Amino acid sequence: PCDLRLNSRAAAHQIPMGGSDCSYGMSLPHEGLDYQRTLEEFEKSLLTQALARSRGNKTAAAFLLRMKRTTLAARMRVLETRLPRLVA
């Protein structure tokens, strides 16, 4: 796991403590980003992939994401209102 604490020297050079790369395949754009929208798009992508892999079976998709089926359904409803076109 990535240690999100930064010491002052590491913060000045934007290096996470421990020196490991904790970007998880994504880097912060120079101009910044809309944090909430980015999280929602990432979550939507994961839900869509799980639903596609499970051929639309919500129970199987929830299992892939290690969540309850009811939680998956609730997140789908929330995301659908904010980011239309969630495949179900």
Buried (B, 14 or more C-beta within 10 A) or exposed (E): EEEEEBEEEBEEEEBBBEEEEEEEEEEEEEEEEEEEEEEBBEBBEBBBBBBEEBEEBBEBBBBBBEBEBEEBBEBBEEBBEEBEEBEE
